[in-house]
Amino acid sequence: MSRCASACGKIILSGEYAVVFGFPGIAIPAPLRVTATFMENPHLHDIIVDWDTDAEWTAYVQEIINCCISIGSVHAGTLRIKNSIPLGKGMGSSTALVIAITKCLLGEECKNEAQRIENALNPGGSGIDFAVIWNEKPILFRKGSDSETIELPDNFLSNTMLLDSGAPDQQTPELVAWISDRYTKDMNVKGAIETIGECTEKIIATSKKISYDSLQRIIRAHHNAQESLGVVTEEAKNMIKKIEQEGGSAKVVGAGGRTGGSGMVLAVGIDASKVPSGYPLIRL
């Protein structure tokens, strides 16, 4: 017997870090997916993972499997993973893996179980990743409240793309703890968080009627606030500066990083022929 389940990635349009402090955030599902296929095999004694990836992500998948085994009845077999979501680059790959694998091993109606596993393996998050990836719809998120579906223009992702600035050296929980420690001590950090919250409010105010010019201005303000937080590395800063010089706007779509890369960057209002060369590109 075989079972298959999948989950999308996510793009945080507005709200990184601000959602941790109660400000609203908007996230949209990404057109990139991870798919888990499980084939029972009575001749095996364990679950064998079939995925050509590095040891760190293989170990993470094994942790998800172990959590599923501790919750429900899971037989031996082979779990095959196919993935198009950039790993560890701010697009929700770790949460998507939790949801896809849990659905595959425990069944589609496993939201509570998947949430428990997510909280155990990815502690300290706001919950925005799980909400948008589980629902696969654009959502308005406020910590402590049920997420709401938000309507955006049908062509919202036209003329937008994702650029890979490289993997950050820090994990998301480490960065969240760093920002949280400075939030009440540094007025610049608090001001940047408030600006990010205001960016979300501006999108909410226009929602389905938001213009591209307005979106570009919001994205620029959001990026400047992320820079002030210290989570946009020099590599990403240089990339975004070049995009802005060509008339576009761009921002990091996840936790970013202090050193190394800042993960995936969302670029709007720029033709693919004008984006900085040397960065892997995904058209949306």
Summary of the structure (lengths in Angstrom):
residues: 284
radius of gyration: 19.0
end to end distance: 35.4
largest distance: 61.2
contacts: 981
relative contact order: 0.17
helix: 43%
strand: 23%
